[in-house]
């Protein structure tokens, strides 16, 4: 529990300091990135003795707070608008998205009921699938990932989207139907984990694109994504180093090489993801994190 308290303290400190510092100062980008990495290192050594699943959750919590720190720095640097404390805390602590713009201005009347329906349906579907896979001891990565993703990414996060839209904040769904994807660029930029895409576009792609052009900037996003996913996947289990980076480098090459959106490119993208998921998530991570996560719902019900 002491380690959990350290993780919470680190996350809250990053969130609070971001507001206090970046509302008043423009800090160099190198320093902005070093601070959350330092917090991550502290959490890494503090959690070495914990089970990998809990360790991953705590490390990712600190990473998430660090991403909010980075995003708010860039937001203040380029837009000049400061979020009021109440909205900043809601954005920083109670929302997974990385676009502060949705929290600016007057609250408005927004459509939210379809998000509730989709979220509830996905939560129920994903929960049932995970429960069945736990009972039948399914260990294959692909079906486990799909079931968990349906429940969390398309279920719980969609319900959170509905909640904030009901409160009048124009947030958008962070995961959108991947089956409608038209290729690599469409999948990574408009459909999968838009919170991460928003952060990387603001903090990495735009600054690099000004100096080196769009393709270099896009490829840089994938390289840095690989390194950040090492922190979320391989470091918690201390195995499989380099594999997530390889996955994202390959996806970066395929994305920057794509000439246009098409059904063929969409199919190629899908195949590459199905094959690549075993590289992104090493066997040690599946055994130490995904399979225990599979059994959490079953334990709760029993």
N, C-alpha and C positions, 0 to 999 in steps of 0.2 A: 504493500500500500504506500510505503514511503516513495517508491519509484514512481508510482502513478501520480503522487502529489508533485514530484519534481517535474514530470511531463506537463501537468496542468499549469504549474507555475511558469515554466518556460513558455508555453503557448500564450498564456495570459499576458506575460511580460512583453512578448513580441507584439501582440495586438495593441496593448496600451502604449508602448513606446513608439509604435508606428504613428499613431495619432499625435502624440506629444512632440515628436521630432519633426516629422515631415510636414506638419502644418506650419512650421516656422523656418525650416532649413532645407536647402537642396544638398543632398549628400551624394558623393561620388558613387557610381554604380558598383565599383569593386567593393567598397565598404558595405553597400546595401546587401550584396550577395554573401559577404563573409560573415555577417552577424547571424543570419539563420543557420548557416553551415556550422558555426561555432556552437549554437544551441543544439544542433543535431548531434555533434560530437559528444557534448555533455550527456545527452540522453542515451547515446550509444553505449558509453562506458557505464552509465548508471544502471542499464537494463541487461547487462551481459548474462546475468544468472537467471533471467526470466524465461518462461516457455516462449518459443518462437512466435506463436500466434499473438500473445499479449505484447511481446516485444515489437512486433510489426505494427500493431495498433498504436502503441505509444510513439514510436518513431514517426509514423505517418501523421499522427496528430501534431507533432512538432513541425514536420515538413509543411503541413497545411497552413499552420500559423505563419511559417516563414514565407510561404507563397503570398499570403495576405500582406505581409510586410513589404515584399518586393513590389506587388501590384500597386499598393497605395503610394509608394515612393514614386513610381512611374506616373501614376494618375496625377499626383500633385505637381510633378515636374512638367507634364505636357498640358494639363487642363486647368490647373490653378484653382480648382474648386475643392473646398474642404467639406467633408461630411460632418454633420453634427454628431456629438458623442453617441446619442441613442442609436442613430442609424448606422454609425460605424461599428458599434458593438453587435448589432443585428447582422450586418454584412460580414464582420470578422469572425463571429463565433457561431452564428446560427444559420449560415448559408454556405453551400459548397462552391457557388459560382465565384468568378473572379472579375466581374464587370461592375465597378462602382457606379456607373452611370444610372443603373436601374434604381439607385437609392437617392437620386437627386430630384428635387422638385416636389410638387404637390402630389399627394396620393390620389389615385384615380379609380374609377370603376372599371374593372377588368373581368374578362371571361376566365373562370377558374374551374367550373364544374367538369368539363371534359378531362382536365388533368386529374381530378379526383377519381373519375371512373376508370381511366387508364391506369392510374397508380394502384387503385384497389385490385383491379384485375391482375396486374403484374405481380403485386405482392402475394396474392392468393396462389397464383400459378407457380411462381418461384418457390414459395414456401412449401407447397405440396411436393414439387419436384425434389427439392433438397431433402425433405423428410423421407420420401421414398428411397432416394439414393443412399441416405444414411442407414435405413433399415435393411436395404439389400447390399450394403457395403460396396457401392460403386466407387471405384478408385480412378477411373479414366478421366483425364483432365478436361477434355473438351465438354462432355455433358455436364460435369460439375460446374465448370466456369459459366456455361450458358444458363444453368438453373440459378446460380447465385447472382449472375448479372441481371437476369429478368427480375428477381426479387428485390435487389438493392438498387441497381442503376436505373431501371425502368419502373420500379415500384416505389420504394421508399423515397427516392429523390424526386420522383414525379409528384408524390403527395406533398413533399416539402415545397415544391414549386407552386402547387395549388394553394397552400397555406399563405405564402407571401403574396401571391396574386390576389387572394381574397382580402388581404390587408391593404391592397392598393399599390403594391410595388411591381413594376412591369418586368419581373424576372422571367427567364425563358427556360424551357426544359433543357437539361444539360446532356441528355442522351436522346437522340432522335432515331427513328426507325432505320437501322442499318441496311435493311433489305431494299430500301429505295436508293441506296448509294449508286452513284454513276462512275465511280472510280476512286483512285487513291486520294486525290486532293479533296474530293467531296466527302469521303469517309472521315479522314483525319481532321479536316477543317470545319465541317458543318454537321457531323453526325455523332462522332464518338468523343465523349469527355470534353465538352465545350468549355468547362471550367479551366481545364488544363490548356486548351487551345487559346483561350482568352488571355491567360497569364503569359504564355510563351509569345503570343503575338505582340503584346504590349511591352514585355520586358526583354525579349530577345530579337524577334523578327524585325520590328520597326527600327530599332537603333542600328542593326547590322545592314538592313536594306538601304538605308540612306547612304552608306559608304560603299557597299559591295554588290548591290543589286538583289533582285527577288530570289533567284535560284540559290545563291550562296546563303542568303538569310533563311530560306526554307530548309535547306540541308542542315544548317547550324542548329535549327530548332530540333531536328531529329537527333542530332548528335548529343545535344544537351539533355534531351528527353531520355536518351539511353542512360546517361550518367545519373540523372535523377531517379530513374527507375531502379538502378542498382541500389540506391539508398533505401528504396521501399521494398525491394524483393530479395536481393542477394545478401545485403548486409544483415537483415534480421536473422537469416538462417546461416550466415557465414559460409556460403557455398554457392557455386555456380557463377562466380564473378566473371564478368565480360559478356555473358550470354544476352542479357537485356540490351546492352549497348549494341551488340551485333544485330539483334532483331531490328532496332530502330535505325541503324545505319542502312540496312537492306531496304527498309520501308522508305527511308529518305531518298535513296537512289531511285527506287521505283516511282516515288511521288514526283521528284524533280524531272524525271525522264518522261513523264506522262504528257502527251501532246494535247489530248482533249478527252472530255468525258464520253463514255460509251458503255454499252452493255458488256462488251468484251472486257473492257478495263475493270468493270464492276466485278465480273466473274473472276478475273485474274486476281483482283484485290482480295476477294473472299477466299480463294484457294491459298494465297500467300499467308493470310491470317490464320487459317486452319492449320497449315503446316508450321507456321512460325510460333504459334502459341506454346509449343513445347520447348522452344528456345527462350521465349520471354519468361516462362515460368519453369525454372529448372526442377528436376526430380526432387531435390532436397526441399524446395519450397512447397511442392505439392504434398509431400509426406508430412512436413512439419507445420504447415499453415493451412492449406486448403482442405485437407482431410479432417483435421480437428475442427475447422470452421463448419464443415459439412455436418458434424455431429452436434453442434451447439443447439440448433433448433430441437433436435430429438431429445437432448438432455433437458431443455426447458419444458417441453411438453410432458416428459415422464417425471 
